[in-house]
Amino acid sequence: MLSVAATADDDTIRAAYLAAIRDCPPERDRERFERVRAAYEAISDVRRRLAHALFDVSVPSLDDLLVAVSADFQPRRPDERRLRRLLGGK
């Protein structure tokens, strides 16, 4: 949502957040604004980024699954290791 690198610092994340809400204020698109705000709150400081990285249990989108599967697709039954990787587990 904010399009920042995983290694971005607090100032970079805040700048990306401010740019995103300038592009889409709540009066124009309330749903998108709420998604941007939620994304910022999830990674706004170091502790929250760590918690998000460790405990994010959001469901992957269909596009995320297709990208993960298409990289090494072979028509066979997936093993447990591959299923965990596809579903975001370690």
C-alpha positions as CSV (number, residue, x, y, z in Angstrom):
1,M,0.0,0.0,0.0
2,L,2.8,2.4,0.9
3,S,5.3,1.0,-1.6
4,V,8.4,1.2,0.7
5,A,11.3,-1.2,1.0
6,A,11.3,-3.6,3.9
7,T,14.4,-1.9,5.2
8,A,12.9,1.6,5.1
9,D,13.4,3.8,8.1
10,D,10.7,5.7,10.1
11,D,11.2,9.0,8.1
12,T,10.9,7.2,4.7
13,I,7.7,5.4,5.8
14,R,6.2,8.6,7.2
15,A,7.0,10.4,3.9
16,A,5.4,7.7,1.9
17,Y,2.3,7.7,4.1
18,L,1.9,11.5,3.8
19,A,2.3,11.3,0.1
20,A,-0.3,8.5,-0.1
21,I,-2.9,10.4,1.9
22,R,-2.2,13.6,-0.1
23,D,-3.0,11.6,-3.3
24,C,-6.2,10.1,-1.9
25,P,-7.8,12.2,0.9
26,P,-10.7,10.6,2.8
27,E,-13.2,12.9,1.1
28,R,-12.3,11.3,-2.2
29,D,-12.0,7.6,-1.5
30,R,-12.7,6.7,2.2
31,E,-12.0,2.9,1.7
32,R,-8.5,3.5,0.1
33,F,-7.7,6.1,2.8
34,E,-8.5,3.6,5.5
35,R,-6.3,0.9,3.9
36,V,-3.4,3.4,3.7
37,R,-3.9,4.4,7.3
38,A,-4.0,0.8,8.5
39,A,-0.9,0.0,6.5
40,Y,0.9,2.9,8.1
41,E,-0.2,2.0,11.6
42,A,1.0,-1.6,11.1
43,I,4.6,-0.5,10.2
44,S,4.9,3.0,11.7
45,D,7.7,2.2,14.1
46,V,10.4,-0.4,14.6
47,R,8.4,-2.4,17.2
48,R,5.3,-2.5,15.0
49,R,7.3,-3.6,11.9
50,L,8.8,-6.4,13.9
51,A,5.5,-7.5,15.3
52,H,4.0,-7.3,11.8
53,A,6.8,-9.4,10.3
54,L,6.5,-12.0,13.1
55,F,2.8,-12.2,13.6
56,D,1.1,-11.1,10.3
57,V,-1.7,-13.6,9.8
58,S,-3.4,-11.9,6.9
59,V,-4.7,-14.1,4.1
60,P,-2.6,-13.9,1.0
61,S,-4.3,-12.5,-2.1
62,L,-5.0,-14.6,-5.1
63,D,-2.3,-12.7,-7.0
64,D,0.2,-13.4,-4.3
65,L,-0.6,-17.1,-4.5
66,L,-0.4,-17.2,-8.3
67,V,3.0,-15.4,-8.2
68,A,4.3,-17.9,-5.6
69,V,3.0,-20.9,-7.5
70,S,4.0,-19.8,-11.0
71,A,7.7,-19.4,-10.2
72,D,8.4,-23.1,-10.0
73,F,5.1,-24.7,-11.2
74,Q,5.2,-28.4,-11.9
75,P,1.9,-30.4,-12.0
76,R,2.4,-32.6,-8.9
77,R,1.1,-32.9,-5.4
78,P,2.8,-30.2,-3.2
79,D,4.8,-31.3,-0.3
80,E,4.5,-29.8,3.2
81,R,7.5,-27.5,2.8
82,R,6.1,-26.0,-0.4
83,L,2.6,-25.5,1.1
84,R,4.1,-23.7,4.1
85,R,6.1,-21.4,1.7
86,L,3.0,-20.7,-0.4
87,L,0.9,-19.9,2.6
88,G,3.5,-17.6,4.0
89,G,4.8,-19.8,6.8
90,K,8.5,-20.3,7.6
